[in-house]
Amino acid sequence: MLLGTLIYGFVNSAILALLAMGFNLTFGISGVANFAYGAVYIFSGFSVWIFLNTFGIPYLLAVLIAIVLAGLLGLAIYYGVILRIKGMPLSEVMATFGLGLAIMELFRYFDFVGFRYTLPIFFDGSISIGDVYIDYQRLIIGLIAVALTIGLYLFTNHTRTGLAFRAIAQDERTALTFGIDADLVGALSMALGCALAAIAAVVILPLGTIAVEGGYEVLINALAVCIVGGLGSTVGILVASVLIGFSQTFTANYLEPHWMMLVSLIAIAIVLVVKPSGLFSHQKELEERI
């Protein structure tokens, strides 16, 4: 029982890390809290389903198209909405949340509800670790979470664009004096953040069904991880994913599964009271940013 809890706690932590990466990246670079994040996640899942079942596009190609579309949606959100209200945090939150709500309810309007909306798993089968069986899809989630973490580190530390991202995040005024286009970097961060949401969707959604209301759960979990770890802190995101992921797994195994979401909400409440900027954040206090 304990071994199973530890293994599935790790998987749940990997899922939370995947969910939070895109949200954290966008906020850490552009300072924009993208509250349409959950909607982008659901949009990506339904996009893959539509490409597969309506147009008959091969699975891998459908996934790649959905990721690109999510990135383009991020660009559209930035240039169509954020750029007009940039510097007004409350307006940014309200605008992105309203846009996300519209996207999700649009799917509901066109009757994208029910248990038939599912994505196929990448590989069928499972392996045993001790007396615990774990399916390949969950192993893939863990591997992709590790790979993306390493990839983002290399991108932000060893590429020209990544270094521009870091420069804007650390000191926008100084970065501007070196000719870095803050709006372009902000748009790219939004696009990359939305693309990461799409990647999370295509590897996590095969574990269940695609549901409109799942977008709200994704947003809450991403917020919980980012707030606990510290908005903009990569190390904080990893630590918070482990803390919340294992707490949720212990709650599901030893109490009731439907209480898992309460763990995220309680974590948000505690951190906002004790240390509003998060455990590892070097940024301004949360109440000054949102």
Beta strands, then each sheet from edge to edge (+ up, - down):
strand 1: 126-129
strand 2: 132-135
sheet 1: 1+ 2-
end
